Each structure stands twice: as structure tokens, then as C-alpha cells.
Amino acid sequence: MTSGDLDSLKRAAALKAITFVCDGMVIGLGTGSTAKHMVIALGDKVRNGVRLAGVPTSQETAALARQSGIPLIDSQDRWEIDLAIDGADQVDPNFNLIKGGGGALLKEKIVTASAKQFIVMVDHTKQVPVLGGSVPLPIEVIPFGWGNTSRAIQALTKSRVTVREQNGIPFKTEAGHLIVDVHIDRIDRPGELEAALSLIPGVVETGLFVGRTNVLIVGTPQGVHTLHVPRK
């Protein structure tokens, strides 16, 4: 499947996701390739008279939202977010996620936690039987003592840990933090790992999103599927 084919599946999933949007809502606007389609489509809704306001999860998303005509709420306000919509790097059968490939995981988790509902939209290649493997787990850490923090993460996960770089220098998040990527073969207990990682001094946030959503929209070659979290 070509990148163009995958992009069309992402767009199809995004168009389905915005059918959950109602007039007057405050929307958490995700970051990434699928979220771009969602923001552009929401702009079309605004131009057609639908009243919306957005809370962006990155400067990139904020710029696209403004360009699309979506009014934004100041990031320092206390939000009442009706619905957050975002993509994911991986999703397992219980709708646990790995996010943060684009480096916006901290803002994404803050917005997700503030929303009454969180909808995830992906193409079918992001569905996996277990998290990990081909996609590293991003962890946002403060720069001070990051080497020690990285070693503690490595000791906990028994996995290779690398600092993310961009153009040969350490990547900095919008909050001024670093991201270390954990190359872990499989994450069998994502909730336990998320909790353990959060206890390491220097860890700001992890890219594990556990129990955050109950609606998954998947773009597939056979069409768009709307799935609901399996009952325990």
C-alpha cells in the first residue's frame, strides 16, 4: 500500500470522526498527519456556519486551525472541552495507545484528560495485537539530569533507550523538554508500565495513553469502521 493510499484512509477516518462534532462544541485538536485532515474538515464546518472553538495540542495544529478559520481558546484558560479528536502511533485491542511520534504527547495528554470524550482515528496499519515492537515508546523528560533519567528508564524496561534528535541535535518539545524513545519489544501491561515510568524523577509524561478512549475510528481498504472498546 502506497503512502498516498494510507493518506486517503487517514482522511476517511478523519471525516468520520468529525461527524461526532455538534454545533457549539469546544474541540480538542490533535496533532499529526490524520489530525491535519480533521482540522481542515472542521474548518469547512465553520465556514458552513457551525459554531466551534478549538484547543490545539501543538503550535503546528494551532497555525493550521487559524488558517482554517477555527476560533481558538487561549491555552491558559480553564477549558470545558466537549470532545478531543486525535490520532495514534499504535492501538492495541483494548484501545490502549502509543502516542508522541510527533513530539506533542504532553499537550495531547493534558487535552485528552480535560475532555468529556476522546475519539481516536487511525488507518488500519496502526492496529497491533500488542503495543511496542516497530514503534518506540516516547517519554518526555526534563533536560536536567536526563542521562540519569534515561538510565532509570532503561533499568525499568530492560530496553534500549535513545534521545530523540532532529538535524543532529536533541529534539526539544514546545515545553522545552527532551524526548527519549524506548525501543521495547512488547508492552503486555501498559497500565502498570505507565504508572511505573511516571514515578521516575525527571519523567514529565509518557506516550502511553491507557484507558483514555472507548471509540476508535479505523480507515481500512474495505471502508471506515467505528469500533467501541470491548467490554470486560
C-alpha positions in Angstrom: 0.0 0.0 0.0 1.4 3.4 -1.0 1.7 6.4 1.2 -1.0 8.1 -0.9 -3.3 5.2 -0.2 -2.7 5.4 3.5 -3.3 9.1 3.5 -6.7 8.6 1.8 -7.6 6.2 4.6 -6.5 8.7 7.3 -8.6 11.3 5.6 -11.6 9.0 5.5 -11.2 8.2 9.2 -10.9 12.0 10.0 -14.1 12.7 8.1 -16.0 10.1 10.0 -14.6 11.4 13.3 -16.0 14.9 12.8 -19.5 13.5 12.4 -19.4 13.3 16.2 -19.0 17.1 16.4 -22.0 19.2 17.2 -22.7 22.9 17.0 -21.4 24.9 19.9 -18.7 22.3 21.0 -15.2 23.0 22.2 -12.9 20.6 20.4 -9.5 19.3 21.5 -7.5 19.4 18.3 -4.9 16.7 18.0 -1.5 16.7 16.2 -0.2 14.6 13.4 -1.0 13.5 9.8 -4.5 12.3 10.5 -5.3 15.2 12.7 -4.4 17.6 9.9 -7.3 16.2 7.8 -9.6 16.5 10.8 -8.7 20.2 11.4 -9.1 21.1 7.7 -12.5 19.4 7.6 -13.6 21.2 10.8 -12.7 24.4 9.1 -15.2 23.5 6.3 -17.8 23.1 9.0 -17.1 26.5 10.5 -17.4 28.1 7.0 -20.7 26.4 6.7 -22.0 28.1 9.9 -21.2 25.5 12.6 -20.1 27.3 15.8 -16.9 25.7 17.2 -13.9 26.6 19.3 -10.7 24.6 19.4 -7.9 23.8 21.9 -4.8 22.9 19.9 -2.2 20.4 21.1 0.7 22.0 19.3 1.8 25.2 17.6 1.6 23.4 14.2 -2.1 22.5 14.9 -2.8 26.0 16.1 -1.4 27.5 12.9 -3.5 25.2 10.7 -6.6 25.8 12.8 -6.2 29.6 12.4 -5.6 29.1 8.7 -8.8 27.0 8.5 -10.9 29.7 10.3 -11.4 27.8 13.6 -11.5 30.1 16.6 -9.1 29.0 19.3 -9.3 29.2 23.1 -6.3 30.7 24.9 -4.0 27.9 26.2 -4.1 29.4 29.7 -7.8 29.3 30.1 -9.7 26.7 32.1 -11.2 24.6 29.4 -14.5 22.9 29.1 -13.7 20.5 26.3 -16.6 18.6 24.9 -14.7 16.3 22.6 -11.0 15.7 21.8 -10.1 14.0 18.5 -6.6 12.8 17.7 -4.6 10.0 16.0 -2.2 7.4 17.4 1.0 5.7 16.5 -0.3 2.3 17.7 -3.5 1.0 19.2 -4.0 -2.4 20.9 -7.2 -4.5 21.0 -8.2 -2.8 24.3 -7.7 0.7 22.8 -4.6 1.4 24.7 -2.4 3.7 22.7 1.2 4.8 22.0 1.3 8.5 21.0 4.0 11.1 20.8 5.7 10.3 17.5 5.3 14.0 16.6 6.6 15.2 20.0 3.3 16.7 21.3 2.4 14.0 23.8 2.4 16.2 26.9 -0.2 18.7 25.4 -2.1 15.8 23.9 -2.5 14.0 27.2 -3.5 17.3 29.0 -6.2 18.0 26.4 -7.3 14.4 26.4 -7.6 14.3 30.2 -9.7 17.5 30.1 -12.2 16.3 27.5 -15.6 14.7 28.2 -14.9 12.3 25.4 -11.9 11.3 23.4 -12.1 9.8 19.9 -9.1 8.2 18.2 -8.8 8.0 14.4 -6.2 5.8 12.7 -5.6 3.9 9.5 -5.6 0.1 9.8 -1.8 -0.2 9.9 -1.8 1.3 13.4 -3.8 -1.6 14.9 -1.5 -4.1 16.6 -2.0 -7.2 18.9 0.3 -5.7 21.5 2.0 -2.3 21.9 5.7 -1.9 21.2 7.9 -3.6 18.6 8.1 -1.5 15.5 7.1 1.8 17.3 9.2 3.1 20.1 7.6 4.5 23.3 8.2 8.2 23.6 8.9 9.6 27.1 9.2 13.3 27.8 11.9 14.2 30.3 13.3 17.4 31.7 16.8 18.3 30.4 18.4 18.4 33.8 19.9 15.0 34.6 18.3 13.5 31.6 21.1 10.9 31.3 20.3 9.6 34.8 16.6 9.6 34.0 17.3 7.7 30.8 19.3 5.1 32.7 16.5 4.6 35.2 14.0 4.1 32.3 16.4 1.6 30.7 16.7 -0.3 34.0 13.0 -0.5 34.4 12.1 -1.5 30.9 15.2 -3.6 30.1 15.1 -2.0 26.7 17.3 0.3 24.6 16.7 4.0 25.2 17.7 6.7 22.8 17.4 10.5 23.0 15.4 11.8 20.0 17.3 14.1 17.7 16.4 16.5 14.9 19.0 17.6 12.4 21.7 16.1 14.6 20.8 17.8 17.8 18.5 16.8 20.7 14.8 17.4 19.8 13.1 19.9 22.1 9.4 19.8 22.8 7.3 23.0 22.9 7.7 23.0 26.7 11.5 22.8 26.3 11.8 19.2 27.4 13.6 16.3 25.7 12.1 13.1 24.4 13.7 9.7 24.9 12.4 6.8 22.8 12.2 3.4 24.4 12.7 0.5 22.0 10.7 -2.1 23.8 9.7 -5.4 22.1 6.2 -5.7 23.7 4.2 -3.9 26.3 1.9 -6.5 27.9 0.8 -4.4 30.8 0.6 -0.8 29.6 -1.2 0.5 32.6 1.4 -0.9 35.0 4.3 0.4 32.9 2.7 3.9 32.6 2.4 4.1 36.4 5.9 2.9 37.0 7.5 5.2 34.5 5.7 8.2 36.0 7.4 7.5 39.3 10.9 8.1 37.9 12.2 11.5 38.8 12.7 13.6 35.7 9.9 11.9 33.7 7.3 14.6 32.7 4.9 12.3 30.8 4.8 9.1 28.8 3.4 8.3 25.4 1.2 5.6 26.8 -2.5 6.5 26.8 -4.2 3.8 28.8 -8.0 3.7 29.2 -8.4 7.1 27.6 -10.9 6.3 24.8 -13.8 4.0 24.1 -14.3 4.9 20.5 -11.8 4.0 17.7 -12.4 5.0 14.1 -10.3 3.0 11.6 -9.8 3.7 7.9 -9.4 0.4 6.0 -9.3 -0.5 2.3 -12.8 -2.0 2.9 -14.2 1.2 4.4 -14.3 3.1 7.7 -15.1 1.2 10.8 -16.3 2.7 14.1 -15.3 0.4 17.0 -16.2 0.5 20.6 -13.9 -0.7 23.4 -14.5 -4.3 24.3 -16.5 -5.0 27.4 -14.5 -6.7 30.2 
